[in-house]
Amino acid sequence: TFGCQMNEYDSQKLAKVLEPGYTSVDTPEAADLIVINTCSVREKPEAKLFSMLGEMKQLKAHKPHLMVGVGGCVAQQEGRNIVDRSSVVDFVFGTHNISLVPALIESREKGAAPQVAVDYRDEWEELPLGFTGNERVSVFVSISRGCNKNCTYCIVPTTRGKEVSRATEEIKKEVRIAVHRGAREIVLLGQTVNSYGLDFTPRSSFVKLLQEISAIEGVERIRFTSPHPQEVRQDFIDLVCENPKICHHIHMPLQSGSDRILKAMNRNYRREKYLRIIEQMRARVPDMAVTTDIIVGFPGETEEDFNQTMEILNTVRFDNSYSFVFSPRPGTKAAEMEDPVPFERKLEQLKILQARQEVISAERLQSWQGRVVEVLLDGPSHIDKRKLQGRTSQNITLNLQTADETLVPGMLVPVLVSGAGRFTLKGDPLNAQPARAAF
């Protein structure tokens, strides 16, 4: 699975759709079915896909019954071109066609030509509720798909279609199933989560959905990604700052600190509004973590435009930022714009921005030392499997320094932070008993 959390959610749903006949294995060599879930947001996604398919050729030569499928955004874009270019591929399915995968496999097994299903649906695709596999402490739940924003650099409206909100009751059912199976944290997904319900008649709202999910018994924490600054209203800020179940972390894409570039991107907000949102939140919740996305080197970006982005980086002091050099996506308006800035200079600017972000991130992590934080334990530590790790409300991974058999994943425990690494914290519970037992 490549790309965003929405793709991870789609892969989990695909596993559920295939559950009657398939179970997951650890290696491609052990598989009877391999599905590549693609992403088309970053640079050269098609090249990455066909490189992987080339590696599958030898596998298929030794295992003729092996099925290979391609899904996700590249599949939606390229469709039949994929099977025309690669004899390895048995079926291709788009972002609206996960439910058709069993039928595509069956047709191919019966001797039909390679199958392709990339048709759009105006309605929400019906998929089974819940997920396969072991119980998870944190679970993704999709609330909408597609996007109506039409940012000039973005391929999402093409690959996932117009924005469609999922029925509120279906979302709540999936949350209840997740809680019943052990989840304590719900992560709501959408390209623009805070425009949820605007396509309903009568209209609903993301704030209303958050209120209803927070009322579900067993839900301890709620996260969401990603809100669009254009759609942020005062009721959203109030709820995020006041509801104890909503985590103190917001991921809100900035993309650029220059009003001129934001306009060229068709982002429909300006730097002043973005800064005002963050200022309001941190004034009420000082430990609110803020992460963001930034594009460096958008067509026509000048040194002054870049400096304005750096200015916001230093003003907001993001806990982390996901930054990339602009990558033109075929079919977008930005791909047709004149771009006189040399790529080498864009890379230099990206390195400057990322170096500064590393310093800020390290300083913000260090500021947690000596403080008590509430940690939702989610499994064994990657550093030492005998010990547990979890995440703070601010979405920072924390590794416990001692093993404690009284603690299990799903518990919320108070931890005294004793140190900080490059991306993580470390510490120990204040006592052997959890602050709140999740199970």
Secondary structure, DSSP 8 states (H G I E B T S, - for coil): --SSHHHHHHHHHHHHHHTTT----SSGGG-SEEEEEE--SSS-HHHHHHHHHHHHHHHHHH-TT-EEEEEEHHHHHHTHHHHHH-TT--EEE-TT-GGGHHHHHHHHHTT---EEE----SS-----SS--SS--SEEEEE-EES-S---TT--HHHHT-S-EE--HHHHHHHHHHHHHTT--EEEEE-TTGGGTTTTSSS---HHHHHHHHHTSTT--EEEEE---GGG--HHHHHHHHH-TTB-SEEE---B-S-HHHHHHHT----HHHHHHHHHHHHHH-TT-EEEEEEEES-TT--HHHHHHHHHHIIIII-SEEEEEE----TTSGGGGS---S-HHHHHHHHHHHHHHHHHHHHHHHHTTTT-EEEEEEEEE-SS-TTSEEEEETTS-EEEESS--TT--TT-EEEEEEEEE-SS-EEEEESSSS-SB---
